[in-house]
């Protein structure tokens, strides 16, 4: 079964064709840039921690 990719809702806001995609399969998250189809593999717990940090605002500029 091939991966089902989803595009970030925040991608391509600048109109330059840049998109971030993610495919989840339970044990890993595959992340890719639309301009570079090579994907990175991240363990599911690490991906969940990353998303949690985003939701908490850990990466916001002061």
TARA-V578831 format. One line per field, one symbol per residue. ss: DSSP state (~ for helix, > for strand, _ for the rest). phi: phi as a letter, one per 20 degrees, with the letter a starting at -180 (. if undefined). psi: psi as a letter, one per 30 degrees, with the letter a starting at -180 (. if undefined). Layout:
# TARA-V578831
ss=???
phi=???
psi=???
This chain:
# TARA-V578831
ss=_____>>____________>>>>>___>>>>>>__>>>>>>>>~~~~~~~~~~~~~______
phi=.efdedeffefmfemenfcdcccdcodbddcbefecffdedcfgffffffffffffnfdfff
psi=klkjkkkkfflgffgggkkklkkkgeflkkklkffjfklkkkkeeeeeeeeeeeefgfgkk.
